[in-house]
Amino acid sequence: MIQSHFKGVMPALVTPFRDGKVDEAAFVALTERAISGGVHGLVPVGTTGETATLSHEEHRRVVELCVQTAKGRVPVIAGAGSNSTEEAIELVRHAKAIGADAALVVTPYYVRPSQEGQYLHFKAINDAVELPVFVYNVPGRTGSDISNETLARLSELPNIIGIKDATGDISRASHQRLMCGPEWIMLSGDDPTALGYMAHGGHGVISVTANVAPDACSAFMNACLQGQWETALYWQDRLINLHKGLFFDNSPAPTKYALSELGLCAEDARLPIAPCRADVRPQIVEFMREAGVL
């Protein structure tokens, strides 16, 4: 069953920079730390990975580094989204060619396609490349919200296997589960509401916080997967402030600041993402302590 391959907590990996370039050594170290912390998968070059400011060459290189570092120990879901259908197809082709296990494709942003346009976008990807694809729905960033009705149509296609739902609307999960069927894989894209999402039938979370606290996030998710809700609630209480704190400023600046406090990478982000604001830094450090990271 393909669901057993794509479940649990998967960090939406940051892309470390140093002197304006991708810091490959830091990326490998962060990836190894995440795997050692017990994560169930890896998601490079998504929103948290600053895909919007990576060149195509950098994008492809980071995916390759992730696959090479993972060495099959956990699945890699490669970010491969674009508001151009042809460009998205090329990124998915590259993900398949270098050995990624699946692709994460965001709904087309800025152009605000109709539901039919979104369906045709993902159908074209399905028809062009034989690789499992997750639809990434984050309307707060894209201005494009894909409906459960459209997802139900997409679920009938062989290569469209699930969703990363970053809407924070937990009620969608139950309706979607009924509409898309038992094989549809539902991954939350919102750390604070992942507990509720899992209780509604979710299979995992693509997590920002797991960059900073992979051990705690893995413990939380293992409890959810085992139906140990009291234990999951314990970890939720430990992590909730950190979940929120990592969005006190434009993401991923707070996450990169937290990682720099741990000595894992520079806090550099690419413009137009500014450095994490000075006034929120002490709170982020406090929340890291609450989560047991410091």
C-alpha positions, 0 to 999 in steps of 0.5 A, spaced: 500 500 500 503 506 497 500 510 504 505 506 508 511 509 504 508 516 504 506 517 512 509 521 518 513 527 519 517 530 513 521 536 514 520 542 508 527 543 508 530 549 508 535 551 503 541 554 507 545 559 503 552 562 505 555 568 501 549 568 496 550 561 494 547 554 496 551 551 502 551 544 500 555 542 506 550 545 511 544 542 507 547 535 507 548 536 515 541 538 516 538 532 512 542 527 516 540 531 522 533 530 520 534 523 518 537 521 525 531 525 528 527 520 526 523 523 520 519 519 515 521 523 509 524 529 506 521 535 502 526 539 499 525 545 495 518 547 497 516 554 500 520 553 506 526 551 501 525 558 498 524 555 491 521 562 488 528 565 489 532 559 487 535 558 479 533 552 476 540 549 476 540 550 484 533 547 484 535 541 481 542 541 485 538 541 491 533 535 489 539 531 487 543 533 494 537 530 498 536 524 494 543 522 494 544 524 502 537 520 503 540 514 500 533 510 500 533 511 508 526 515 507 522 517 501 524 524 498 518 528 495 521 533 491 518 540 490 516 541 483 511 546 482 510 552 477 505 556 475 507 554 468 504 547 466 510 545 461 515 548 467 512 543 472 512 537 467 520 539 466 521 539 474 517 533 475 521 529 470 527 531 473 525 529 480 524 522 477 530 522 473 534 523 479 531 518 483 526 522 487 520 518 490 514 523 488 513 530 487 510 536 490 506 540 485 503 547 488 497 549 485 499 554 479 500 561 483 499 568 480 495 566 474 489 564 479 486 558 474 479 556 474 477 549 477 477 546 470 484 549 469 487 546 475 484 540 473 487 540 466 494 542 469 495 536 474 492 532 468 497 534 464 503 532 469 499 526 470 499 524 463 507 526 462 511 523 467 510 516 471 511 519 478 507 519 484 505 527 485 502 530 491 498 536 490 500 542 494 494 547 496 496 553 500 491 558 497 494 564 502 500 564 498 498 562 491 491 566 491 489 559 488 484 554 492 483 547 489 476 544 491 475 538 494 471 536 488 477 538 483 481 533 488 476 528 487 477 528 480 484 528 480 484 522 485 482 518 479 488 519 475 494 514 477 499 518 478 496 524 483 496 520 489 495 525 495 495 532 497 499 537 502 493 541 505 496 548 508 489 551 508 489 550 516 481 548 515 481 541 518 474 540 516 476 539 509 480 533 511 474 529 513 470 531 506 476 530 502 477 523 505 470 521 503 470 524 496 477 521 494 477 514 497 481 510 501 487 510 497 488 518 497 494 520 501 492 526 506 498 530 509 497 536 513 502 542 511 500 546 517 504 544 524 499 547 529 493 544 526 496 537 524 494 534 531 486 535 529 488 533 521 491 526 523 484 525 528 480 527 521 484 521 518 490 524 515 497 520 514 502 525 516 505 532 516 510 536 511 513 540 517 516 547 518 518 545 525 521 539 524 527 543 521 528 545 528 526 540 532 526 533 528 526 529 534 520 532 538 516 532 531 517 525 530 515 523 537 509 527 536 507 524 529 509 517 531 504 518 537 499 520 532 500 514 527 499 509 533 493 512 536 496 514 542 492 521 543 494 523 550 502 522 548 501 526 542 497 532 546 503 532 550 508 533 544 503 538 541 503 542 548 511 542 548 511 544 540 505 549 539 509 555 541 515 554 537 510 552 531 507 559 532 514 562 533 517 560 526 512 564 523 513 571 527 516 573 521 516 572 514 518 564 513 523 561 513 527 567 516 525 565 523 526 558 522 533 559 519 535 564 525 533 558 530 537 553 526 543 559 526 542 559 534 543 551 533 550 552 529 547 548 524 547 554 518 547 561 517 541 565 517 541 568 510 535 568 506 534 571 499 531 577 498 525 579 498 525 575 505 529 579 510 532 577 516 528 575 522 526 581 526 530 583 532 524 583 537 521 576 536 528 573 536 528 572 544 521 569 544 523 564 538 529 562 543 524 561 549 520 557 545 526 552 542 527 551 550 520 549 551 521 544 545 527 541 548 531 544 542 536 548 547 
